[in-house]
Amino acid sequence: MEGIGLIMLLIQIWLKFGECLNDGDLIKSLPGQPIVSFQQFGGYITIDELQNRSLFYYFVEAQTDPNSKPLVLWLNGGPGCSSLGAGALVENGPFRPKGDVLILNEFSWNNVANILYLESPAGVGFSFSKNTTFYDTVNDKITEYKDREFYITGESYGGHYVPQLATLLLQSKLNIKLNAIAIGNPLLEFNTDFNSRGKYLWSHGVISESTFQLLNSVCSISQMIREAINRNISDACLRINNLVSQEISKFINLYSINLDVCLSDQSQPAGTLHSLTFTKQLGDQSKSNAKSTPTSLPQYSEDAGKVDVCILNEVNAYLNRVDVQEALHANLVGVSSWTLCSSILNYDLSNLFIPTIRTVASLVRSGLRILIYSGDEDAVIPLLGSRTLVNKLAKALRLNNTLPYSPWFHNEQVGGWVEAFGDKNNVSFATIRGAAHQAPYTSPATSLALFTAFLEGRNP
């Protein structure tokens, strides 16, 4: 792991947030937002002056007593997707767009912490590099309150970003109080995570018994993805891919299989971690370079309850407004519009093969507390793989089971299931019942309850 870019980024973040925020980055008010008591900041962190490369950040103070609250960094996955558009405006930020206005998210994570959303690497969202050759060589190595407790959180491909960033932070010897990391539905180990999809789909009645047997005996999902990335897809894998695609149908969103899709917009492509399987794009991967593909988060109908209808359409429209970009102190550099996931990065998808569960193990050995959590309706990176990996990790590190697998509760209802290992609560695994791949989006109250427990160093 080469860490110079990430270490520079950490230093820049700490210089920015360790002393004081630039008053010029203060957001007076976002268009259409309700009156709030907390401050917001938006702007750029220059990480490479020579290449003119800058990352855009959005920072929200805690709603009450921010000086006593920890600092939490949030990173979305993709790879190459926006923490502003997904994390802040869809999942756990203080606002969600609705038409021309922003509505309050009463379960925002800034109820309990100061949250920093970073669009990374350059080329994602409003982050940019004037030297555009950078966009052709992006990989995991480049992704990028001084006395305050610090936490790193994220989801999905954040299973690569978060452990690597935490490792570099510990190795850098910077005076930063990194307390713990939390990752939702993370990609940690290629074969285990992706092959758990087949079992999850079969157990939820989405694919047939015969197709499940073919996945087990002829071409596994991890094999499909590996062949697609290497642009050498076999006829057998293509046939099984087509069969699985037929059975799932285009009316199931694998990011949350039990909620209805938004019928008004079937045109958005799925995210990279999904598009490598079960679509005609799988065959296309064998003929072209694998580029990061814009992600379609779960989009649901009104019948899905309190989950917003087609919220990504709202996010896209809002962040492409000139008055919003001016209020955020954001610029479009090298692109004509803001997009949720970068269409200009050529991400090295061979990085998917690198197991980061070993990195997580080294972090546990160093004494860092780890939470792995899963929305249990996610079929893209299902809980089955994450739970298996956490248990294998605990066994390999000889951590005793201090909390047997059992339900946890929120508002007198089961919020999910949890288990913990190690006398110091070294590593925990929790599910969020009824939650999507982007758990705070579909289950905001239970996600906030789990996050609050995490910050307090306890299990929910």
DOBAPA-379234 format. One record per residue (C-alpha): residue in three letters; x negated, y negated, z. Coordinates in steps of 0.02 Angstrom, whole numbers, plus 50000, padded with zeros to 5 digits. Each point is the difference from the previous one (the first is absolute). Layout:
! DOBAPA-379234
ALAXYZ ...
! end
This chain:
! DOBAPA-379234
MET500005000050000 GLU499264983349946 GLY500664986550115 ILE499224983449955 GLY501584992949921 LEU501105005450143 ILE498794993650132 MET499954983149913 LEU501895000149999 LEU500085003850186 ILE498794986050039 GLN501034987949895 ILE501615005450086 TRP499234997850170 LEU499274983049959 LYS501734994949941 PHE501005007150144 GLY498705001150137 GLU499854981450028 CYS501484990949924 LEU501075000049845 ASN499774986549870 ASP501364986950022 GLY500074998949811 ASP500635017949997 LEU501464996250117 ILE501655003849914 LYS501204986250048 SER501505009949941 LEU500375012849866 PRO501414995749879 GLY501655006150068 GLN499345006050166 PRO500964997850163 ILE499284989450141 VAL498745009950103 SER498904996150149 PHE498435009149942 GLN498674993749879 GLN499535007549832 PHE498424998149897 GLY499575004449821 GLY498434998049898 TYR498415007849937 ILE498505008650076 THR498494998849885 ILE499065016450004 ASP498804997249855 GLU499564982149953 LEU498845005549859 GLN501385009949913 ASN501354987750056 ARG500995013950083 SER501324995950130 LEU501335009550095 PHE501684992450040 TYR500655001650178 TYR501654996550087 PHE499924998350188 VAL501464998750122 GLU499784996150183 ALA500945009850131 GLN501734992950034 THR499604996950184 ASP498374996450091 PRO498875003949851 ASN498434996350101 SER500315015450106 LYS500475011649856 PRO498805011249901 LEU499494997449818 VAL500595013549879 LEU499375002049822 TRP501255008249880 LEU499465008149836 ASN501165007649870 GLY499445013949887 GLY500375003449818 PRO498564999949967 GLY500084981949948 CYS501654994250077 SER500404984050093 SER500074998850189 LEU500924983449980 GLY501365006549885 ALA500235017250079 GLY499404998550180 ALA500544982250040 LEU501564997649894 VAL500705017649992 GLU499415008950157 ASN499414992150162 GLY499844981249969 PRO501114986550075 PHE501024996749842 ARG500835009449857 PRO500544991249840 LYS501844999549956 GLY500454989749848 ASP499304982450021 VAL499695001650187 LEU499035009950128 ILE500935009250137 LEU499265004250169 ASN499395017750033 GLU500435002050183 PHE498875015350009 SER498464991249931 TRP498365006150074 ASN499564982150048 ASN501205002850145 VAL498505008050087 ALA498434994949904 ASN499164987549885 ILE500025008249828 LEU498774997349858 TYR500525006149827 LEU498585001349875 GLU500205002349812 SER498525011249959 PRO498995003249896 ALA499804984849887 GLY501225001749856 VAL501445004850114 GLY501404987150020 PHE499264982650018 SER498225006450034 PHE498814997549856 SER498285001649926 LYS499444987449868 ASN498785013449940 THR501305011749925 THR498755014149971 PHE500315003650185 TYR501725006649955 ASP499255014349900 THR499005007250144 VAL501164999850150 ASN499855014250126 ASP500195003350185 LYS498314992050040 ILE500524982749940 THR501704998450087 GLU499774988350111 TYR501384953350806 LYS498265004150051 ASP500395006350178 ARG501655007749953 GLU500425018449991 PHE499965005449818 TYR500965013949911 ILE499965006149820 THR501605006949928 GLY500645005249830 GLU500865013649900 SER499895011849853 TYR498334997449911 GLY499584990350157 GLY499505017450057 HIS498414996149904 TYR499854981350035 VAL500354999850187 PRO498805013750063 GLN498594993749888 LEU500244982150057 ALA500045005450182 THR498405010049977 LEU499094985349921 LEU500624988850138 LEU499285011450134 GLN498375001949904 SER499824981249973 LYS499794996650188 LEU501064984449979 ASN500734993450162 ILE501765005649956 LYS501095009550123 LEU500705013349887 ASN501205009750112 ALA500885012249884 ILE500635003549824 ALA501715005749939 ILE500415006849827 GLY501725004449931 ASN500275014349875 PRO498154999749959 LEU499015008749866 LEU498655008650103 GLU499575016049908 PHE500405002949817 ASN500545018249994 THR500935000550166 ASP500964983949973 PHE500515002649820 ASN500385018650012 SER501174996450145 ARG501134991349873 GLY500575016449924 LYS500495007750166 TYR500884983950053 LEU501004998949838 TRP500485018450009 SER500504999150184 HIS501124984949964 GLY500875008549855 VAL499254988649867 ILE499155013949899 SER500495018049974 GLU499275015850078 SER499285005649833 THR499154983349968 PHE499274999950175 GLN499265017249966 LEU499204993449839 LEU499234985650099 ASN499275012950119 SER499385012349870 VAL499684991349833 CYS499644981450021 SER500034990850165 ILE500374981550014 SER498214996250049 GLN499415009249845 MET501204989849892 ILE499314983850070 ARG498195005449988 GLU500205005149818 ALA500934983949961 ILE498644989150078 ASN498675009849906 ARG501034997849840 ASN500035018649967 ILE501785005450038 SER500395018249962 ASP501545006249909 ALA500525010050153 CYS499964984950114 LEU500934989449873 ARG501395013149987 ILE500205000850189 ASN499934981150012 ASN501424998649876 LEU501015013150092 VAL499794991150167 SER500454983449919 GLN501615007349930 GLU500535007150167 ILE499614984250099 SER500794988649868 LYS499674981549982 PHE501334996150129 ILE498965005450150 ASN498684988350070 LEU498675010950079 TYR499494986150117 SER501625003250094 ILE500955014849929 ASN501624998450099 LEU500434982149954 ASP500834994549840 VAL499004991849862 CYS500394982849933 LEU500965003149840 SER499724982349936 ASP498145002849974 GLN499355016949944 SER498624992449896 GLN498674997150133 PRO498625013049996 ALA499575009450158 GLY498424997250099 THR498335007849958 LEU500135013750131 HIS501695005149930 SER499784996649814 LEU498625012949987 THR501335013450016 PHE501775003449945 THR500064987349858 LYS499464999649819 GLN498574989150060 LEU499155015950059 GLY499705005149820 ASP499474982349957 GLN498635000950132 SER499105013049898 LYS499874988049853 SER499544983550080 ASN499064992350144 ALA500965001350163 LYS500484982250048 SER500904994550157 THR501865000149966 PRO501224987750076 THR500925007850146 SER501885001350015 LEU500454999850183 PRO501635008450050 GLN501474990049931 TYR501715004350062 SER501834996649970 GLU501154990950121 ASP500605017150060 ALA498315002750079 GLY500514988750145 LYS498884986050060 VAL498605003549877 ASP499924985649875 VAL500565003249823 CYS498575000049875 ILE498934989450114 LEU498505000449884 ASN500964989849873 GLU500254987050137 VAL498165000450048 ASN499414998549821 ALA501154985349964 TYR499534991150162 LEU498115001449984 ASN500044994349819 ARG500824983550047 VAL498814985249982 ASP500634991950160 VAL499695016150097 GLN498235001649933 GLU499654981950046 ALA500675002750176 LEU498925015650020 HIS498464990949930 ALA499895013949871 ASN499384999549821 LEU500205011149849 VAL498255003149931 GLY499785010849846 VAL501825005750001 SER501614991949943 SER501085006150144 TRP499935008050172 THR500325018850000 LEU500205012050144 CYS498625011449938 SER498574994849889 SER500115003349814 ILE498224994049968 LEU499005011250117 ASN499255015849930 TYR499925009350165 ASP498855015050008 LEU501295013250042 SER498655013150033 ASN499944991650171 LEU501605009550039 PHE498945015850012 ILE498964993150143 PRO500675006650167 THR500124986050128 ILE500605011850138 ARG498145002650036 THR499824981350022 VAL501475000250120 ALA499135014050097 SER498434989650020 LEU501054985450062 VAL500805011250131 ARG498275005850055 SER499484981850018 GLY501434997350123 LEU501204990749885 ARG501845003950027 ILE500945006049844 LEU501855000649958 ILE500615008949844 TYR501864997849968 SER501195005849865 GLY501704994649938 ASP500845017049986 GLU500954996349837 ASP498414997349900 ALA499625013149867 VAL498504990949926 ILE498865003150150 PRO501125010750111 LEU499845002050187 LEU499585018449974 GLY498254996349939 SER499644986450127 ARG500585010850146 THR498935014749941 LEU498474989049982 VAL500204992050172 ASN500175017150081 LYS498475006649908 LEU499044984550052 ALA500475002350183 LYS499495018249994 ALA498334996249917 LEU499624986550131 ARG500605011650140 LEU501264987450062 ASN501305007150118 ASN501844997449964 THR500514986950128 LEU501754997249930 PRO500835015249919 TYR501024996949843 SER501624992350062 PRO501304986749955 TRP499744981850045 PHE501444988250029 HIS500534982549953 ASN501644992550062 GLU500485017150071 GLN499865008249829 VAL498615010849929 GLY498784988649911 GLY498935014449939 TRP498785012950067 VAL498294997550077 GLU498505009850060 ALA498354994350073 PHE498275007250025 GLY498574995450117 ASP499964994150180 LYS499884981949942 ASN501395001749873 ASN498625001149869 VAL501095004749853 SER501895000449982 PHE501215005049864 ALA501774993249993 THR501455000949880 ILE501314986549974 ARG501695007949973 GLY500894994749842 ALA498554989249941 ALA499284998149826 HIS498194999849943 GLN500084981650049 ALA500715003850173 PRO500284982150064 TYR501054996349845 THR501345013050027 SER499815002550189 PRO499464983150067 ALA500605002050182 THR499215017050031 SER498414994849908 LEU499824984750113 ALA500295011050153 LEU498605011849945 PHE498854985549957 THR500304991950171 ALA499585016350089 PHE498435001549893 LEU499394982650052 GLU500345004250182 GLY498945015749987 ARG501425012050036 ASN501055012449904 PRO501804994649964 
! end
